[in-house]
Amino acid sequence: MADLLVVEFPTEAQAEALRSKLISMQQEYLVELGDAVVAVKQADGSVKLNQLFQPVKAGALSGALWGSLIGLLFLMPIAGAAIGAAGGALGGKLTDLGINDQFMKDAAKTLHSGNAALFVLIRKMTTDKVLAELKGFGGTVLRSSFDETKEEALREALAGAEAAHAASAKG
């Protein structure tokens, strides 16, 4: 069973920094991510999704490769590549892995203009070690499927960064 976490940040750079940190923690086997997407609310009210995996692009590339190889058999590699790319792109468009795009766009419309939200689908997590790594990032938890104790620990870890910044500013 996977958990969904949505954290709001005042800037896209902060959301991207946390996503990068989570990806590096995944390489250390501290967390297993199903998806990690940064959504940014534009000044015109639209929402831009920065996804790690783009199935349309990947499908078009693999379709073009396979299409040109099959096209070589029939002495029409260019036509084969075009048909393969179109078919691969269509297959990629129909494949929605991870978090539903429409859900992310709808949730991100509640953000203030210019703010960003990090949507994370977490399959497994070593909670204490991950929370210790999140202390320097800030952010506000918008949604979570964690139990109350885990969510409260996450809020405290993120708030700990804000308290540390406020203390250093006074001193």
C-alpha positions as CSV (number, residue, x, y, z in Angstrom):
1,M,0.0,0.0,0.0
2,A,1.3,3.4,-0.9
3,D,1.0,6.7,0.9
4,L,0.3,10.1,-0.8
5,L,1.9,13.2,0.5
6,V,1.4,16.8,-0.8
7,V,3.6,19.6,0.5
8,E,3.3,23.2,-0.5
9,F,6.3,25.5,-1.0
10,P,6.5,29.3,-1.7
11,T,8.8,28.6,-4.7
12,E,9.3,25.9,-7.3
13,A,13.0,25.7,-6.4
14,Q,12.2,24.5,-2.9
15,A,9.9,21.8,-4.1
16,E,12.5,20.6,-6.7
17,A,15.1,20.6,-3.9
18,L,13.0,18.3,-1.7
19,R,12.2,16.1,-4.7
20,S,15.9,15.8,-5.5
21,K,16.6,14.9,-1.8
22,L,13.9,12.2,-1.9
23,I,15.4,10.7,-5.0
24,S,18.8,10.6,-3.4
25,M,17.3,8.9,-0.4
26,Q,15.7,6.4,-2.7
27,Q,19.2,5.5,-4.0
28,E,20.2,4.9,-0.4
29,Y,17.1,2.6,0.0
30,L,15.6,4.8,2.7
31,V,12.4,5.5,0.7
32,E,10.7,3.8,-2.3
33,L,8.9,6.3,-4.5
34,G,6.1,5.5,-6.8
35,D,6.0,9.0,-8.2
36,A,7.2,12.5,-7.4
37,V,5.7,15.5,-9.3
38,V,6.2,19.2,-8.8
39,A,3.1,21.3,-9.7
40,V,3.4,25.0,-10.1
41,K,0.6,27.5,-10.2
42,Q,1.3,30.0,-13.0
43,A,0.3,33.7,-12.8
44,D,-2.5,33.1,-15.3
45,G,-4.0,30.5,-13.0
46,S,-3.0,27.4,-15.0
47,V,-1.0,24.6,-13.4
48,K,2.3,23.2,-14.8
49,L,3.3,19.7,-13.9
50,N,7.0,18.8,-13.8
51,Q,7.0,15.0,-14.0
52,L,10.0,12.7,-13.7
53,F,8.6,10.2,-16.1
54,Q,6.9,11.4,-19.3
55,P,5.2,8.4,-20.9
56,V,4.2,10.2,-24.1
57,K,7.8,11.1,-24.9
58,A,9.1,7.7,-23.9
59,G,6.4,6.0,-26.0
60,A,7.2,8.1,-29.0
61,L,10.9,7.4,-28.8
62,S,10.5,3.6,-28.4
63,G,7.8,3.5,-31.1
64,A,10.0,5.4,-33.5
65,L,12.9,3.0,-32.9
66,W,10.8,-0.1,-33.3
67,G,8.9,1.4,-36.2
68,S,12.1,2.2,-38.1
69,L,13.5,-1.3,-37.5
70,I,10.3,-2.9,-38.8
71,G,10.2,-0.3,-41.6
72,L,13.7,-1.5,-42.7
73,L,12.2,-5.0,-43.3
74,F,9.8,-3.5,-45.7
75,L,12.2,-0.9,-47.1
76,M,10.3,2.0,-45.7
77,P,12.2,3.0,-42.5
78,I,10.9,6.6,-42.4
79,A,7.2,5.6,-42.7
80,G,7.8,2.9,-40.1
81,A,9.4,5.4,-37.8
82,A,6.5,7.9,-38.2
83,I,3.8,5.2,-37.6
84,G,5.8,3.7,-34.7
85,A,6.3,7.2,-33.1
86,A,2.6,8.0,-33.4
87,G,1.5,4.6,-32.0
88,G,4.0,4.9,-29.1
89,A,2.9,8.4,-28.3
90,L,-0.7,7.3,-28.2
91,G,0.2,4.4,-26.0
92,G,2.1,6.7,-23.7
93,K,-0.8,9.2,-23.5
94,L,-3.1,6.4,-22.4
95,T,-0.7,5.2,-19.8
96,D,-0.9,7.2,-16.6
97,L,1.6,5.9,-14.0
98,G,1.7,7.0,-10.5
99,I,-0.4,9.9,-9.3
100,N,-3.4,10.9,-11.5
101,D,-2.6,14.1,-13.4
102,Q,-6.1,15.6,-13.2
103,F,-6.0,15.1,-9.4
104,M,-2.7,17.0,-9.2
105,K,-4.0,19.9,-11.4
106,D,-7.2,20.2,-9.3
107,A,-5.3,20.2,-6.0
108,A,-2.7,22.7,-7.3
109,K,-5.4,25.2,-8.3
110,T,-5.8,26.0,-4.6
111,L,-2.2,27.2,-4.4
112,H,-1.3,30.9,-4.4
113,S,0.1,32.2,-7.7
114,G,3.8,31.3,-8.0
115,N,3.7,28.6,-5.3
116,A,4.5,25.0,-5.9
117,A,3.4,21.7,-4.5
118,L,5.3,18.5,-4.4
119,F,3.1,15.4,-4.9
120,V,4.9,12.2,-3.7
121,L,3.6,8.7,-3.8
122,I,5.6,6.7,-1.2
123,R,5.6,2.9,-1.4
124,K,7.9,2.2,1.5
125,M,9.8,4.5,4.0
126,T,12.2,4.2,6.9
127,T,10.3,6.9,8.7
128,D,12.8,8.1,11.4
129,K,15.7,8.4,8.9
130,V,13.6,10.2,6.3
131,L,12.1,12.7,8.7
132,A,15.6,13.5,10.0
133,E,16.7,14.3,6.5
134,L,13.6,16.6,5.9
135,K,14.4,19.1,8.6
136,G,16.0,21.7,6.4
137,F,13.3,22.0,3.8
138,G,10.3,23.8,5.3
139,G,7.0,23.6,3.5
140,T,3.4,23.0,4.6
141,V,1.6,19.7,4.4
142,L,-1.6,20.1,2.4
143,R,-2.6,16.4,2.2
144,S,-1.4,13.2,3.5
145,S,-2.6,9.6,3.8
146,F,-0.2,9.0,6.8
147,D,-1.7,8.1,10.1
148,E,-1.9,10.9,12.7
149,T,1.3,10.2,14.5
150,K,3.4,10.0,11.3
151,E,1.8,13.1,9.8
152,E,2.4,15.1,13.0
153,A,6.0,14.0,13.1
154,L,6.3,15.1,9.5
155,R,4.8,18.5,10.3
156,E,7.2,18.9,13.2
157,A,10.2,18.0,11.0
158,L,9.1,20.6,8.4
159,A,8.3,23.2,11.1
160,G,11.6,22.6,12.7
161,A,13.3,24.2,9.7
162,E,11.2,27.3,10.0
163,A,11.9,27.6,13.7
164,A,15.6,27.2,13.1
165,H,15.5,29.9,10.4
166,A,13.5,32.3,12.7
167,A,16.0,31.7,15.6
168,S,19.0,32.4,13.4
169,A,17.4,35.6,12.1
170,K,16.8,36.9,15.6
171,G,20.3,36.0,16.8
